[in-house]
Amino acid sequence: MKLLVCISKAPDTTSRIAFTDGDKRFDESGVQFIVNPYDEWYALVRAIELVEAQGGSVTTITVGDATCDPIIRKALAIGASDAVRIDANPTDSSQVARLISNYANDKSYDIIFAGKEAIDYNSSAVPAMIAECMDLPYVALATSIDVDGDVSTLNCESTGGTNNVSVNGAFVLSATKGMSEQRIPNMRGIMSARTKPLTVVEASEVIATTEVSKFTLPPAKGDCVMVEADNAADLVRLLREEAKII
């Protein structure tokens, strides 16, 4: 089994967010970066579990510059076999997807995994775009996967319930909560990650199709108003007149 897992760098959720260049670019100064949790906890760990059970290899792929190397090494410490970094600084989802698909197109991966979204942009776009670029089936929001030969059986989130899906052959999936449990790298994994292959490849010629006009922070939270438990009328008034939600 030959698996590819898309790994992205994301700011830690406790980071203070700011923008620069006229609010057109995220300011990375002083920000602590982590492996995007959806990529790590669900996509990567489940791919490793499948290979542990059935044999094969797990390769991670990341689009980014050398600042991504520490988070890639963490993925290797968790259990990935090797890693690829496409040396580029993408500015939109389509650029990321096309760079990954251009690399993976002739590599005969059985399944391409990705988290359902990155916690910074939350676009949920890249895995679907990869599937389109590679002309492969796409399964979104998978919560479980079992593989028997060339047939993969998945459960997926859907509005109001779940879907059970079977796929023959290669495909792309986005993983969400339920797919697996977080793994903490042990000392052996951390030490072995230092010697596992991390291949840096030159980016193919791909042009971004969108550009950022401006980033804005959400409005600051207002003061908290406490309402006595037996004063429902005052609560309704506040919701109607101040919160304007009823």
Protein Blocks (a to p, Z undefined) as FASTA:
>chain_A
ZZdddddddddfkbccddeehipaccfehpacdddfklmmmmmmmmmmmmmmnopadddd
ddddfklmmmmmmmmmnopabdcddddddfbfklmmmmmmmmmmmnopabdcddfbdfkl
onommmmmmmmmnopacdehiabdcdehjbccdddddehiacddddehjddddddehjac
cddddfklmmmmmmpccddddddddddfbdcfbdcddddddddddddfklmmlmmmmmmm
mnopZZ
